[in-house]
Amino acid sequence: MSSTKAPSASELKEEAKQATKSSLQSLRSLVAGGAGGVCAVVVGHPFDLVKVRLQTADKGVYSGAVDVVRKTVAREGLARGLYAGVSAPLVGVTPMSPFERVKVLLQIQGQKQLAPGEKPKYSGGLDVVRQLYKEGGIRSVFRGSVMTLARDGPGSAAYFATYETIKRNLTPKKEDGSPGELSLTAVMTAGGAAGIAMWIPVFPIDTVKSRLQSAEGRPTIGGTLRELYGRGGMRAFFPGIGPALARAVPANAATFLGVELAQKAMANLFD
């Protein structure tokens, strides 16, 4: 019979050390990713708010993105207006329902002209969820989930395919032909281009999602499609694409910068 040699105390200690190191590295990556996500939301939310208001407003309310910003700041103030609904994506970090519907409803409620003494319908994110559940149960809270997934699936595929392609082309070569280290500027360039590539094929889906999530009553996907097309043909599916594309570069730059700064801060603290 062959006997299996038990690991020595030094081997067990080394294995435990490596496992701890791996766990800490994973935790650092998670924290750095969260920091990058928060930076992206802070930088990109005003662009997203303009996009959503253009997508959901009645025809003729706004003449363009600049008009949205001007009217929003005049009516609601700079920070309160352009950052309406920012708590939802900060909590969710990734765009998923019900955070998406909460965000949309908080972003658009400031457009309504309130009577003297009248308060906004929603006081915050939790109040949105509470009222939606009271009005239509869990289906109301998660309305638009199908369109969110329909947008995020192909959008993410386009994002990562573009990102990897551009990153590979920008990666310098060492003298021996092996890949060199990519600069932060090159990474941000690849991320910005990838963000633009993500929006172009899925923007009509995003418009339908925003209309579904902002509408009162019980709208359907088919009814929303017919309504949009009847309003202006294919052009009706692209209001707000300018702010969405403009958001891609600064938001992605902020993401990678946030990740990089968080990693450096943790290295200084713990290494």
BAPARO-449792 format. One record per residue: x negated, y negated, z negated of N, C-alpha, C in turn. Coordinates in Angstrom, 2 decimals. Atoms other than C-alpha are relative to their C-alpha. Layout:
(rec (X,Y,Z),(X,Y,Z),(X,Y,Z)),
...
This chain:
(rec (-0.83,1.20,0.00),(0.00,0.00,0.00),(-0.87,-1.26,0.00)),
(rec (0.75,1.25,-0.04),(-1.20,-3.48,0.83),(0.62,-0.99,-0.98)),
(rec (-0.49,0.96,0.99),(-0.89,-6.11,-1.86),(-0.18,-1.42,0.52)),
(rec (0.06,1.40,-0.42),(-0.10,-9.76,-1.17),(-0.67,-0.81,-1.10)),
(rec (0.74,0.80,0.98),(-2.54,-12.09,-2.84),(0.79,-1.23,-0.41)),
(rec (-0.73,1.17,0.51),(-0.83,-14.66,-5.02),(-0.85,-1.25,0.20)),
(rec (0.77,1.23,-0.17),(-1.80,-18.27,-4.28),(-0.62,-0.45,-1.31)),
(rec (0.70,0.48,1.19),(-4.28,-19.76,-6.67),(0.62,-1.30,-0.49)),
(rec (-0.53,1.23,0.59),(-3.54,-22.67,-8.95),(-0.39,-1.22,0.83)),
(rec (0.45,1.13,-0.81),(-5.59,-25.02,-6.75),(0.80,-0.10,1.30)),
(rec (-0.80,-0.01,-1.23),(-3.65,-23.93,-3.63),(1.41,-0.51,-0.26)),
(rec (-1.34,0.47,0.36),(-0.31,-24.48,-5.38),(-0.01,-1.51,-0.24)),
(rec (0.12,1.43,0.28),(-1.49,-27.89,-6.52),(-0.10,-0.80,1.30)),
(rec (0.16,0.68,-1.27),(-2.54,-28.84,-2.98),(1.32,-0.02,0.79)),
(rec (-1.30,-0.07,-0.68),(0.82,-27.67,-1.55),(0.99,-1.00,-0.59)),
(rec (-0.90,0.95,0.67),(2.71,-29.71,-4.14),(-0.38,-1.43,0.36)),
(rec (0.49,1.34,-0.34),(0.53,-32.73,-3.33),(0.45,-0.38,1.41)),
(rec (-0.39,0.26,-1.39),(1.24,-32.42,0.41),(1.51,-0.21,0.12)),
(rec (-1.46,0.14,-0.04),(4.99,-31.97,-0.19),(0.43,-1.35,-0.54)),
(rec (-0.31,1.32,0.59),(5.09,-35.08,-2.40),(-0.35,-1.11,0.97)),
(rec (0.44,1.01,-0.96),(3.14,-37.06,0.20),(0.98,-0.10,1.17)),
(rec (-0.96,-0.03,-1.11),(5.55,-35.97,2.94),(1.32,-0.65,-0.40)),
(rec (-1.26,0.57,0.48),(8.59,-36.91,0.85),(-0.09,-1.52,-0.13)),
(rec (0.20,1.45,0.15),(7.16,-40.34,0.04),(-0.06,-0.70,1.35)),
(rec (0.09,0.57,-1.34),(6.37,-40.94,3.71),(1.38,-0.11,0.64)),
(rec (-1.38,0.04,-0.52),(9.96,-40.05,4.65),(0.80,-1.11,-0.66)),
(rec (-0.70,1.05,0.72),(11.27,-42.39,1.95),(-0.44,-1.38,0.50)),
(rec (0.50,1.27,-0.54),(9.04,-45.20,3.23),(0.61,-0.30,1.37)),
(rec (-0.57,0.18,-1.34),(10.28,-44.67,6.78),(1.47,-0.41,-0.10)),
(rec (-1.41,0.34,0.19),(13.88,-44.79,5.53),(0.16,-1.44,-0.45)),
(rec (-0.07,1.37,0.50),(13.29,-48.03,3.61),(-0.37,-1.00,1.09)),
(rec (0.43,0.89,-1.08),(11.42,-49.60,6.53),(1.07,-0.11,1.09)),
(rec (-1.07,0.02,-0.99),(14.20,-48.60,8.93),(1.18,-0.83,-0.47)),
(rec (-1.08,0.81,0.56),(16.78,-50.13,6.60),(-0.31,-1.48,0.06)),
(rec (0.42,1.40,-0.07),(14.78,-53.36,6.43),(0.11,-0.53,1.42)),
(rec (-0.12,0.40,-1.40),(14.62,-53.45,10.21),(1.44,-0.20,0.41)),
(rec (-1.42,0.13,-0.32),(18.37,-52.89,10.46),(0.61,-1.27,-0.57)),
(rec (-0.51,1.23,0.62),(19.10,-55.74,8.05),(-0.49,-1.23,0.79)),
(rec (0.53,1.12,-0.79),(16.81,-58.08,10.03),(0.74,-0.15,1.32)),
(rec (-0.74,0.04,-1.27),(18.61,-57.13,13.25),(1.38,-0.60,-0.18)),
(rec (-1.34,0.54,0.26),(22.00,-57.91,11.71),(-0.06,-1.50,-0.25)),
(rec (0.12,1.42,0.34),(20.87,-61.26,10.30),(-0.26,-0.84,1.25)),
(rec (0.33,0.75,-1.21),(19.39,-62.37,13.63),(1.08,0.13,1.07)),
(rec (-0.90,-0.26,-1.11),(21.94,-60.79,15.94),(1.47,-0.26,-0.25)),
(rec (-1.43,0.13,0.29),(25.26,-61.34,14.14),(0.66,-1.20,0.67)),
(rec (-0.65,1.13,-0.69),(25.98,-64.85,15.51),(0.28,0.29,1.47)),
(rec (-0.22,-0.38,-1.40),(25.54,-63.50,19.06),(1.18,0.97,0.11)),
(rec (-1.07,-0.98,-0.01),(27.85,-60.60,18.24),(1.35,-0.65,-0.26)),
(rec (-1.24,0.70,0.29),(30.48,-62.92,16.79),(0.51,-0.74,1.23)),
(rec (-0.39,0.71,-1.23),(30.49,-65.03,19.95),(0.54,0.98,1.02)),
(rec (-0.45,-1.04,-0.93),(30.81,-61.88,22.05),(1.40,0.48,-0.33)),
(rec (-1.30,-0.52,0.41),(33.76,-60.55,20.05),(1.10,-1.04,0.18)),
(rec (-1.02,1.04,-0.17),(35.60,-63.88,20.09),(0.34,-0.22,1.46)),
(rec (-0.28,0.11,-1.43),(35.22,-64.12,23.86),(0.81,1.19,0.50)),
(rec (-0.70,-1.21,-0.42),(36.45,-60.53,24.23),(1.46,0.02,-0.43)),
(rec (-1.33,-0.15,0.59),(39.52,-60.94,22.05),(0.90,-1.22,0.15)),
(rec (-0.80,1.23,-0.09),(40.65,-64.54,22.64),(0.89,0.02,1.24)),
(rec (-0.87,0.16,-1.16),(43.53,-65.38,24.94),(-0.70,-0.82,1.07)),
(rec (0.62,0.70,-1.12),(42.62,-66.73,28.36),(0.15,-1.52,-0.17)),
(rec (-0.03,1.45,0.08),(41.69,-70.41,28.26),(-0.34,-0.58,-1.36)),
(rec (0.34,0.50,1.35),(40.90,-70.63,24.52),(-1.42,-0.53,-0.03)),
(rec (1.40,0.43,-0.06),(37.17,-70.88,25.19),(-0.44,-0.10,1.46)),
(rec (0.53,0.15,-1.35),(35.33,-72.09,28.26),(-1.29,0.77,0.20)),
(rec (1.23,-0.77,-0.09),(32.23,-70.07,27.45),(-0.62,0.18,-1.37)),
(rec (0.66,-0.31,1.27),(29.75,-68.99,24.78),(-0.32,-1.25,-0.81)),
(rec (0.34,1.24,0.71),(28.60,-72.52,23.93),(1.24,-0.61,-0.62)),
(rec (-1.25,0.54,0.52),(32.22,-73.57,23.47),(0.44,0.76,-1.25)),
(rec (-0.32,-0.80,1.19),(32.74,-70.70,21.01),(-0.82,-0.50,-1.19)),
(rec (0.88,0.46,1.08),(29.75,-71.85,18.95),(0.45,-1.38,-0.48)),
(rec (-0.38,1.38,0.37),(30.85,-75.50,19.03),(1.28,-0.01,-0.82)),
(rec (-1.28,-0.02,0.71),(34.43,-74.78,17.95),(-0.09,0.75,-1.32)),
(rec (0.15,-0.78,1.23),(33.41,-72.18,15.37),(-0.68,-0.83,-1.09)),
(rec (0.74,0.80,0.98),(30.91,-74.49,13.66),(0.86,-1.19,-0.46)),
(rec (-0.84,1.15,0.35),(33.33,-77.44,13.78),(1.13,0.41,-0.95)),
(rec (-1.15,-0.44,0.79),(36.20,-75.42,12.25),(-0.39,0.68,-1.31)),
(rec (0.31,-0.86,1.16),(34.41,-73.08,9.83),(-1.35,-0.28,-0.64)),
(rec (1.33,0.25,0.53),(30.93,-74.47,9.28),(-1.02,0.93,0.64)),
(rec (1.07,-0.74,-0.67),(27.56,-73.11,10.41),(-0.13,1.43,-0.54)),
(rec (0.24,-1.34,0.55),(26.83,-70.21,8.04),(1.28,0.80,-0.12)),
(rec (-1.26,-0.72,0.21),(30.41,-69.29,7.17),(0.65,0.40,1.33)),
(rec (-0.63,-0.28,-1.29),(31.54,-69.48,10.78),(-0.75,1.04,0.80)),
(rec (0.77,-0.90,-0.86),(28.72,-67.75,12.67),(-0.33,1.32,-0.68)),
(rec (0.28,-1.25,0.70),(28.26,-65.11,9.96),(1.26,0.62,-0.62)),
(rec (-1.25,-0.62,0.46),(31.92,-64.23,9.42),(-0.05,1.50,0.30)),
(rec (-0.01,-1.45,-0.19),(32.18,-60.46,8.91),(-1.35,0.66,-0.08)),
(rec (1.34,-0.58,0.01),(28.45,-59.96,8.41),(-0.16,1.08,-1.07)),
(rec (0.14,-1.00,1.07),(28.99,-57.91,5.24),(0.23,1.42,0.49)),
(rec (-0.31,-1.35,-0.48),(30.44,-54.97,7.19),(-1.19,0.68,0.67)),
(rec (1.18,-0.65,-0.58),(27.40,-54.27,9.42),(-1.17,0.11,-0.97)),
(rec (1.07,-0.12,0.99),(25.05,-54.96,6.49),(0.21,1.24,-0.87)),
(rec (-0.30,-1.20,0.79),(26.81,-52.22,4.52),(-0.18,1.25,0.86)),
(rec (0.07,-1.17,-0.86),(27.08,-49.86,7.47),(-1.34,0.15,0.70)),
(rec (1.26,0.09,-0.74),(23.77,-50.94,9.15),(0.15,0.56,1.42)),
(rec (-0.27,-0.52,-1.33),(24.71,-48.62,12.05),(1.45,-0.30,0.34)),
(rec (-1.37,0.38,-0.36),(27.82,-49.63,14.03),(0.94,1.18,0.07)),
(rec (-0.96,-1.10,0.02),(30.44,-47.07,13.01),(1.29,-0.48,-0.64)),
(rec (-1.28,0.28,0.65),(34.13,-47.32,12.21),(-0.01,0.69,-1.35)),
(rec (-0.85,1.18,-0.09),(35.64,-48.37,9.87),(-0.74,-1.33,-0.07)),
(rec (0.74,1.25,0.10),(32.82,-50.91,9.53),(0.20,-0.87,1.23)),
(rec (-0.18,0.75,-1.23),(33.30,-51.90,13.17),(1.33,-0.75,0.00)),
(rec (-1.29,0.68,-0.03),(37.00,-52.67,12.78),(0.05,-1.10,-1.07)),
(rec (0.07,1.01,1.06),(36.42,-54.51,9.50),(-0.76,-1.23,0.51)),
(rec (0.82,1.09,-0.53),(33.71,-56.59,11.18),(0.78,-0.83,1.02)),
(rec (-0.73,0.70,-1.05),(35.88,-57.44,14.19),(1.11,-0.86,-0.59)),
(rec (-1.12,0.75,0.57),(38.89,-58.51,12.10),(-0.49,-1.20,-0.81)),
(rec (0.54,1.14,0.75),(36.75,-60.71,9.85),(-0.61,-1.04,0.95)),
(rec (0.60,0.93,-0.96),(35.00,-62.22,12.87),(1.04,-0.88,0.69)),
(rec (-0.98,0.76,-0.79),(38.20,-63.31,14.60),(1.00,-0.77,-0.84)),
(rec (-1.06,0.65,0.76),(40.38,-64.44,11.69),(-0.22,-1.51,-0.15)),
(rec (0.28,1.43,0.11),(38.64,-67.82,11.56),(0.51,-0.81,1.17)),
(rec (-0.52,0.72,-1.17),(40.06,-68.67,15.00),(1.39,-0.57,-0.23)),
(rec (-1.37,0.45,0.25),(43.54,-69.09,13.56),(0.02,-1.32,-0.75)),
(rec (-0.14,1.30,0.66),(44.49,-72.64,12.65),(0.95,0.16,-1.18)),
(rec (-0.80,-0.20,1.20),(45.72,-72.46,9.06),(0.78,-1.26,-0.35)),
(rec (-0.80,1.12,0.49),(48.51,-74.61,7.70),(-0.57,-0.50,-1.32)),
(rec (0.51,0.51,1.28),(47.72,-76.85,4.71),(0.39,0.93,-1.15)),
(rec (-0.25,-0.90,1.13),(47.36,-74.59,1.66),(0.03,1.46,0.36)),
(rec (-0.03,-1.40,-0.42),(47.46,-71.39,3.74),(-1.39,0.62,-0.11)),
(rec (1.27,-0.70,0.13),(44.75,-68.85,3.00),(-0.18,1.00,1.14)),
(rec (0.22,-1.04,-1.02),(43.09,-66.47,5.50),(0.64,1.31,-0.42)),
(rec (-0.67,-1.27,0.27),(44.75,-63.07,5.78),(-0.86,0.93,-0.84)),
(rec (0.91,-0.91,0.69),(41.68,-61.20,4.56),(-1.00,-0.78,-0.85)),
(rec (0.95,0.66,0.89),(39.50,-62.18,1.61),(-1.39,0.62,0.08)),
(rec (1.30,-0.67,-0.12),(36.70,-59.75,2.47),(0.17,1.38,0.58)),
(rec (-0.02,-1.32,-0.61),(35.76,-56.32,3.76),(0.91,1.00,-0.68)),
(rec (-0.83,-0.95,0.74),(37.43,-54.30,1.01),(1.48,-0.33,0.16)),
(rec (-1.39,0.41,-0.17),(40.61,-56.33,1.40),(0.51,0.41,1.39)),
(rec (-0.39,-0.45,-1.34),(40.64,-55.52,5.13),(0.37,1.48,-0.03)),
(rec (-0.26,-1.44,0.08),(40.42,-51.79,4.41),(1.29,0.27,-0.75)),
(rec (-1.21,-0.21,0.81),(43.13,-52.02,1.74),(1.26,-0.33,0.79)),
(rec (-1.18,0.40,-0.76),(45.56,-53.88,3.99),(0.25,0.91,1.20)),
(rec (-0.15,-0.90,-1.15),(44.89,-51.67,7.01),(0.59,1.34,-0.43)),
(rec (-0.51,-1.29,0.49),(45.51,-48.54,4.96),(1.48,-0.12,-0.40)),
(rec (-1.39,0.23,0.41),(48.72,-50.01,3.56),(0.91,-0.10,1.23)),
(rec (-0.81,0.21,-1.21),(49.92,-50.94,7.07),(0.17,1.27,0.84)),
(rec (-0.08,-1.15,-0.91),(49.10,-47.73,8.93),(-0.78,1.22,-0.40)),
(rec (0.72,-1.17,0.46),(47.21,-45.27,6.80),(-1.42,0.08,0.56)),
(rec (1.41,-0.19,-0.39),(43.82,-43.82,7.66),(-0.21,-0.21,1.50)),
(rec (0.14,0.20,-1.45),(44.52,-43.97,11.42),(-0.20,-1.47,0.33)),
(rec (0.16,1.43,-0.22),(44.79,-47.74,11.21),(-1.41,-0.45,-0.37)),
(rec (1.35,0.36,0.45),(41.51,-48.00,9.29),(-1.04,0.39,1.05)),
(rec (0.99,-0.52,-0.94),(39.67,-45.91,11.88),(0.37,-0.24,1.46)),
(rec (-0.36,0.28,-1.39),(41.33,-47.35,14.99),(-1.23,-0.49,0.79)),
(rec (1.13,0.38,-0.84),(38.82,-47.68,17.80),(-1.19,0.92,-0.12)),
(rec (1.14,-0.91,0.20),(36.60,-44.81,16.64),(-0.37,0.72,1.28)),
(rec (0.28,-0.71,-1.25),(36.96,-42.96,19.96),(-0.79,-0.89,0.95)),
(rec (0.70,0.91,-0.90),(35.89,-46.02,21.93),(-1.38,-0.37,-0.55)),
(rec (1.32,0.25,0.59),(33.05,-46.68,19.47),(-0.97,1.11,0.37)),
(rec (0.84,-1.14,-0.36),(31.70,-43.17,20.08),(-0.27,0.02,1.51)),
(rec (0.17,0.03,-1.46),(32.28,-43.52,23.84),(-1.01,-1.05,0.42)),
(rec (0.99,1.04,-0.27),(30.18,-46.68,23.75),(-1.39,0.41,-0.49)),
(rec (1.29,-0.25,0.62),(27.42,-45.52,21.41),(-0.75,1.19,0.60)),
(rec (0.67,-1.17,-0.59),(26.74,-42.15,23.09),(-0.83,-0.36,1.22)),
(rec (0.78,0.38,-1.19),(25.77,-43.32,26.60),(-0.87,-1.23,-0.22)),
(rec (0.81,1.19,0.28),(24.55,-46.65,25.24),(-1.32,0.36,-0.66)),
(rec (1.24,-0.44,0.67),(22.04,-44.95,22.95),(-0.91,0.74,0.97)),
(rec (0.81,-0.73,-0.99),(20.92,-42.67,25.79),(-0.73,-0.98,0.92)),
(rec (0.62,1.01,-0.86),(20.29,-45.69,28.03),(-1.09,-0.77,-0.76)),
(rec (0.97,0.74,0.82),(18.51,-47.48,25.17),(-1.31,0.76,-0.13)),
(rec (1.24,-0.74,0.27),(16.04,-44.73,24.31),(-0.73,0.39,1.28)),
(rec (0.66,-0.32,-1.26),(15.38,-43.73,27.93),(-0.79,-1.20,0.51)),
(rec (0.68,1.22,-0.45),(14.52,-47.34,28.82),(-1.17,-0.34,-0.91)),
(rec (1.05,0.32,0.97),(12.53,-47.87,25.63),(-1.24,0.87,0.22)),
(rec (1.13,-0.91,-0.17),(10.36,-44.78,26.15),(-0.71,-0.23,1.32)),
(rec (0.61,0.24,-1.31),(9.80,-45.53,29.84),(-0.88,-1.26,-0.01)),
(rec (0.76,1.25,0.02),(8.70,-49.13,29.27),(-1.18,0.09,-0.97)),
(rec (1.09,-0.16,0.97),(6.65,-48.24,26.20),(-1.15,0.81,0.60)),
(rec (1.04,-0.83,-0.64),(4.81,-45.56,28.18),(-0.78,-0.81,1.03)),
(rec (0.67,0.81,-1.02),(4.06,-48.02,30.99),(-0.86,-1.11,-0.60)),
(rec (0.75,1.08,0.64),(2.81,-50.68,28.56),(-1.13,0.50,-0.89)),
(rec (1.02,-0.56,0.88),(0.64,-48.33,26.50),(-1.37,-0.05,0.68)),
(rec (1.34,0.08,-0.60),(-3.06,-49.12,27.16),(-0.71,1.35,-0.04)),
(rec (0.81,-1.21,-0.04),(-5.53,-46.38,28.04),(-1.38,-0.25,-0.57)),
(rec (1.36,0.08,0.52),(-8.74,-45.75,26.17),(-0.99,0.40,1.10)),
(rec (1.03,-0.34,-0.99),(-12.03,-45.16,27.98),(0.05,1.47,0.38)),
(rec (-0.06,-1.43,-0.30),(-11.55,-41.39,27.70),(1.33,0.41,0.63)),
(rec (-1.27,-0.30,-0.66),(-8.08,-41.68,29.26),(1.15,0.29,-0.94)),
(rec (-1.06,-0.27,0.96),(-6.13,-41.02,26.06),(0.80,-1.28,-0.29)),
(rec (-0.82,1.19,0.27),(-3.24,-43.36,25.06),(-0.57,-0.83,-1.14)),
(rec (0.44,0.90,1.05),(-4.26,-46.41,23.05),(1.16,-0.43,-0.88)),
(rec (-1.03,0.47,0.92),(-2.36,-48.25,20.33),(0.80,-1.13,0.65)),
(rec (-0.88,1.00,-0.60),(0.64,-50.27,21.49),(0.13,-1.19,-0.94)),
(rec (-0.10,1.21,0.82),(0.75,-53.88,20.27),(1.45,-0.23,-0.41)),
(rec (-1.35,0.31,0.48),(3.74,-55.19,18.31),(0.77,-0.79,1.06)),
(rec (-0.65,0.77,-1.07),(4.47,-57.62,21.17),(0.55,0.92,1.08)),
(rec (-0.44,-0.95,-1.03),(4.67,-54.74,23.65),(1.18,0.83,-0.49)),
(rec (-1.11,-0.77,0.57),(6.93,-52.76,21.31),(1.27,-0.83,0.01)),
(rec (-1.17,0.87,0.01),(9.27,-55.75,20.95),(0.52,-0.24,1.42)),
(rec (-0.41,0.15,-1.40),(9.28,-56.23,24.73),(0.79,1.22,0.47)),
(rec (-0.69,-1.23,-0.37),(10.25,-52.60,25.26),(1.36,0.09,-0.69)),
(rec (-1.26,-0.03,0.73),(12.93,-52.89,22.57),(1.02,-0.97,0.56)),
(rec (-0.91,0.98,-0.59),(14.42,-56.04,24.08),(0.56,0.46,1.32)),
(rec (-0.45,-0.51,-1.30),(14.57,-54.53,27.56),(0.96,1.17,-0.19)),
(rec (-0.88,-1.14,0.27),(16.12,-51.37,26.11),(1.36,-0.47,-0.49)),
(rec (-1.28,0.54,0.47),(18.78,-53.44,24.35),(0.85,-0.52,1.13)),
(rec (-0.73,0.48,-1.18),(19.73,-55.09,27.63),(0.54,1.18,0.81)),
(rec (-0.41,-1.18,-0.77),(19.81,-51.71,29.41),(1.15,0.74,-0.68)),
(rec (-1.07,-0.68,0.73),(22.09,-50.34,26.67),(1.36,-0.62,0.29)),
(rec (-1.29,0.69,-0.11),(24.79,-52.99,27.12),(0.62,0.07,1.38)),
(rec (-0.54,0.13,-1.36),(25.14,-53.10,30.90),(0.99,1.12,0.36)),
(rec (-0.97,-1.03,-0.42),(26.77,-49.67,31.47),(1.20,0.17,-0.92)),
(rec (-1.08,-0.30,0.97),(28.94,-49.63,28.32),(0.81,-1.23,-0.41)),
(rec (-0.69,1.20,0.48),(30.13,-53.23,28.00),(1.51,0.04,0.20)),
(rec (-1.46,-0.11,-0.13),(33.61,-52.57,29.47),(0.64,0.83,-1.11)),
(rec (-0.50,-0.84,1.10),(34.06,-49.84,26.84),(0.05,-0.82,-1.29)),
(rec (0.05,0.83,1.20),(33.03,-52.30,24.13),(1.13,-1.03,0.00)),
(rec (-1.10,0.96,-0.09),(35.60,-54.83,25.38),(1.32,0.66,-0.38)),
(rec (-1.22,-0.75,0.34),(38.37,-52.22,25.19),(0.03,0.28,-1.51)),
(rec (0.09,-0.27,1.44),(37.17,-51.30,21.67),(0.37,-1.24,-0.82)),
(rec (-0.27,1.24,0.74),(37.24,-54.91,20.49),(1.48,-0.38,0.09)),
(rec (-1.42,0.31,-0.16),(40.73,-55.45,21.92),(0.87,0.94,-0.83)),
(rec (-0.75,-0.98,0.79),(42.01,-52.25,20.30),(-0.07,-0.33,-1.50)),
(rec (0.21,0.20,1.44),(40.54,-53.10,16.91),(0.52,-1.33,-0.50)),
(rec (-0.48,1.32,0.42),(41.77,-56.69,16.88),(1.51,-0.17,0.19)),
(rec (-1.41,0.15,-0.33),(45.31,-56.11,18.18),(0.91,0.38,-1.16)),
(rec (-1.01,-0.37,0.97),(48.39,-56.01,16.00),(0.88,1.11,0.57)),
(rec (-0.88,-1.08,-0.46),(50.91,-53.17,16.17),(-0.76,1.29,0.20)),
(rec (0.61,-1.30,-0.27),(49.95,-49.81,17.65),(-0.44,0.08,1.47)),
(rec (0.46,-0.02,-1.39),(48.01,-50.43,20.88),(-0.63,1.34,0.36)),
(rec (0.62,-1.23,-0.50),(46.80,-47.52,23.01),(-1.15,-0.35,0.94)),
(rec (1.12,0.23,-0.92),(43.66,-47.14,25.11),(0.52,-0.29,1.41)),
(rec (-0.56,0.20,-1.33),(45.70,-46.81,28.30),(0.67,-1.34,0.16)),
(rec (-0.68,1.30,-0.06),(47.84,-49.84,27.50),(-0.98,-1.15,0.00)),
(rec (1.02,1.05,0.05),(44.74,-51.91,26.68),(-0.71,-0.12,1.33)),
(rec (0.65,0.02,-1.32),(43.09,-50.91,29.96),(0.88,-0.71,1.04)),
(rec (-0.93,0.62,-0.96),(46.19,-51.89,31.95),(0.13,-1.50,-0.24)),
(rec (-0.13,1.42,0.34),(46.52,-55.19,30.08),(-1.21,-0.80,0.46)),
(rec (1.22,0.70,-0.40),(42.89,-56.16,30.68),(-0.10,-0.13,1.51)),
(rec (0.12,0.04,-1.46),(42.92,-55.24,34.34),(1.04,-0.95,0.60)),
(rec (-1.05,0.89,-0.49),(46.19,-57.11,34.84),(-0.34,-1.46,-0.23)),
(rec (0.37,1.39,0.31),(44.67,-60.25,33.31),(-1.02,-0.57,0.96)),
(rec (1.05,0.56,-0.87),(41.74,-60.52,35.69),(-0.82,1.02,0.74)),
(rec (0.76,-1.02,-0.71),(40.70,-57.29,37.33),(-1.22,0.44,-0.78)),
(rec (1.21,-0.51,0.67),(37.23,-55.93,36.58),(-0.71,-1.08,-0.82)),
(rec (0.67,1.07,0.74),(36.00,-59.35,35.43),(0.52,-0.11,-1.43)),
(rec (-0.58,0.10,1.34),(38.33,-59.13,32.43),(-0.68,0.95,-0.99)),
(rec (0.69,-0.94,0.88),(36.19,-56.28,31.05),(-1.38,-0.50,-0.41)),
(rec (1.37,0.47,0.27),(33.04,-58.44,30.85),(-0.09,-1.35,-0.72)),
(rec (0.17,1.28,0.71),(33.81,-61.55,28.72),(-0.96,0.21,-1.18)),
(rec (0.95,-0.12,1.11),(30.95,-62.11,26.28),(-1.23,0.81,0.30)),
(rec (1.20,-0.80,-0.30),(28.35,-60.06,28.15),(-1.26,-0.86,-0.10)),
(rec (1.16,0.89,0.12),(26.04,-63.12,28.19),(-0.59,0.01,-1.41)),
(rec (0.53,-0.06,1.37),(25.75,-63.34,24.36),(-0.51,1.39,-0.39)),
(rec (0.45,-1.36,0.32),(25.43,-59.53,24.17),(-1.40,0.25,0.54)),
(rec (1.33,-0.18,-0.60),(22.46,-59.51,26.55),(-1.02,-0.94,-0.65)),
(rec (0.90,0.95,0.65),(20.98,-62.62,24.92),(-0.41,0.48,-1.39)),
(rec (0.26,-0.53,1.34),(21.19,-60.87,21.53),(-1.09,1.06,0.01)),
(rec (0.87,-1.18,-0.04),(19.11,-57.91,22.68),(-1.45,-0.32,-0.38)),
(rec (1.42,0.28,0.23),(15.69,-59.58,22.63),(-0.28,-0.44,-1.45)),
(rec (0.32,0.39,1.39),(15.75,-61.45,19.27),(0.38,1.05,-1.04)),
(rec (-0.42,-1.01,0.98),(17.66,-58.68,17.47),(-0.98,1.17,-0.05)),
(rec (0.96,-1.11,-0.02),(15.28,-55.95,18.61),(-1.37,-0.44,-0.50)),
(rec (1.26,0.53,0.53),(12.27,-58.15,17.90),(0.04,-0.05,-1.52)),
(rec (-0.16,0.06,1.46),(13.61,-58.71,14.39),(-0.04,1.39,-0.62)),
(rec (0.01,-1.37,0.52),(14.14,-54.96,13.96),(-1.42,0.51,-0.18)),
(rec (1.36,-0.53,0.06),(10.57,-54.00,14.79),(-0.89,-0.81,-0.94)),
(rec (0.77,0.84,0.91),(9.14,-56.96,12.90),(0.34,0.35,-1.45)),
(rec (-0.41,-0.40,1.34),(11.19,-55.99,9.83),(-0.60,1.32,-0.43)),
(rec (0.60,-1.32,0.29),(9.99,-52.38,10.02),(-1.49,-0.15,-0.29)),
(rec (1.45,0.18,0.14),(6.37,-53.47,10.44),(-0.35,-0.69,-1.32)),
(rec (0.28,0.72,1.24),(6.46,-55.96,7.55),(0.31,0.85,-1.23)),
(rec (-0.35,-0.86,1.12),(8.21,-53.47,5.26),(-1.05,1.08,-0.21)),
(rec (1.04,-1.03,0.12),(5.63,-50.78,6.01),(-1.29,-0.57,-0.57)),
(rec (1.20,0.63,0.53),(2.77,-53.18,5.35),(0.15,-0.36,-1.47)),
(rec (-0.25,0.36,1.39),(4.36,-54.38,2.11),(-0.10,1.23,-0.90)),
(rec (0.07,-1.23,0.79),(4.77,-50.80,0.86),(-1.41,0.56,-0.07)),
(rec (1.39,-0.46,0.00),(1.21,-49.95,1.88),(-0.82,-0.79,-1.00)),
(rec (0.71,0.84,0.96),(-0.08,-52.90,-0.15),(0.36,0.32,-1.44)),
(rec (-0.45,-0.28,1.36),(1.99,-51.88,-3.16),(-0.43,1.37,-0.50)),
(rec (0.15,-1.37,0.46),(1.43,-48.13,-3.22),(-1.29,0.69,0.44)),
(rec (1.21,-0.67,-0.47),(-1.76,-47.29,-1.30),(-1.24,-0.48,-0.75)),
